[in-house]
């Protein structure tokens, strides 16, 4: 399983997150046109294998961006808090990948000026996580 698939599974399986988005958790480049907010998107920003003196190791560290989107600010803040509770400090020491650390490193609010098909504007909370895994 890829690190992105493991993150998606963690979010979809979390009861509090699922209350808001059910299974609407997508790669940032793959939001279905039929999707209606709220939803979560994710994308890897940077990262790769850790280099040792004799070459790359199996340990990796990536920065992952999570976007929580909704049509109201209170709802997007509640969703972002649920995502933080599900991911910040999370470890997964079984299976592949073995996640040894997931720490939120940044969070900020944003707003989509362009309205959706229904005329609503998207409120966004963006979070960044540092994830260590092998």
C-alpha positions in Angstrom: 0.0 0.0 0.0 1.3 3.5 -0.8 1.7 6.1 1.9 -1.1 8.1 0.2 -3.4 5.1 0.3 -2.5 4.5 4.0 -3.4 8.2 4.8 -6.7 7.9 2.9 -7.6 4.7 4.8 -6.8 6.3 8.1 -9.1 9.3 7.3 -11.9 7.3 5.8 -11.8 4.8 8.7 -11.9 7.5 11.4 -15.5 7.8 12.6 -15.4 11.5 13.3 -13.9 12.4 9.9 -16.4 10.1 8.2 -19.3 11.9 9.9 -18.3 14.9 7.7 -17.1 13.4 4.5 -18.0 9.7 4.4 -15.5 8.5 1.7 -15.0 11.9 0.0 -11.2 11.8 0.4 -9.4 12.3 -2.9 -6.0 12.9 -4.4 -5.7 16.6 -5.1 -5.8 16.0 -8.8 -8.7 13.6 -8.8 -11.8 15.3 -7.3 -14.8 13.9 -9.3 -16.8 16.6 -11.0 -19.9 15.2 -9.3 -18.4 15.6 -5.8 -20.2 18.0 -3.4 -18.4 19.5 -0.4 -17.3 18.9 2.2 -14.4 16.8 1.1 -10.7 16.2 1.8 -7.8 16.2 -0.7 -4.2 15.2 -0.2 -1.0 15.6 -2.1 2.7 14.9 -1.4 4.7 18.1 -1.5 8.3 17.0 -0.9 10.2 14.0 0.4 11.9 10.8 -0.4 14.3 8.2 0.9 16.7 9.2 3.7 20.3 9.1 2.5 23.0 7.3 4.6 26.7 7.3 4.0 26.4 4.1 2.0 23.3 5.2 0.0 19.5 5.5 0.3 17.8 3.7 3.2 14.3 2.2 3.3 13.2 5.1 5.6 11.4 8.0 4.0 10.2 11.4 5.2 7.6 13.2 3.2 5.6 16.4 3.6 1.9 15.8 2.8 -0.6 18.5 2.3 -4.2 17.9 3.4 -7.0 20.3 2.2 -10.3 20.3 4.1 -13.0 22.0 2.0 -16.5 23.0 2.8 -19.0 25.7 2.0 -19.1 27.1 5.6 -16.3 28.2 7.8 -17.6 26.5 11.0 -17.9 23.2 9.2 -14.5 23.3 7.6 -12.9 24.1 11.0 -14.7 21.2 12.6 -13.5 18.9 9.7 -9.9 20.2 10.0 -10.0 19.5 13.8 -11.2 15.9 13.1 -8.4 15.4 10.6 -5.9 16.7 13.0 -7.2 14.3 15.7 -6.9 11.4 13.3 -3.4 12.2 11.9 -1.3 14.3 14.3 0.7 11.8 16.4 -0.5 8.8 14.4 1.7 5.7 14.0 1.1 2.5 12.1 3.6 -0.1 13.1 2.1 -3.0 11.2 1.9 -3.8 7.5 3.3 -1.8 4.7 4.0 1.1 5.0 5.3 1.1 8.6 4.5 4.7 9.7 6.7 5.7 12.6 5.6 9.3 12.9 3.0 11.8 11.6 3.3 15.3 12.9 1.3 18.4 11.8 3.8 21.1 10.9 1.6 23.9 9.6 -2.1 24.9 9.3 -3.8 27.9 7.6 -7.1 29.1 6.3 -7.9 29.8 2.7 -10.9 30.7 0.5 -11.8 30.0 -3.1 -13.1 33.2 -4.7 -14.6 31.3 -7.6 -18.1 29.9 -6.7 -19.1 26.3 -7.1 -21.9 25.3 -9.6 -24.4 25.9 -6.8 -23.1 29.4 -6.3 -21.3 28.7 -3.0 -17.7 29.6 -2.2 -15.3 27.0 -0.8 -13.8 27.6 2.6 -10.5 25.7 3.1 -8.2 24.7 5.9 -4.8 23.5 4.7 -2.7 21.3 6.9 0.8 20.0 6.3 2.2 16.9 7.9 5.7 15.5 8.2 5.4 11.7 7.8 8.2 9.2 8.6 7.7 5.7 7.2 9.5 2.6 5.7 
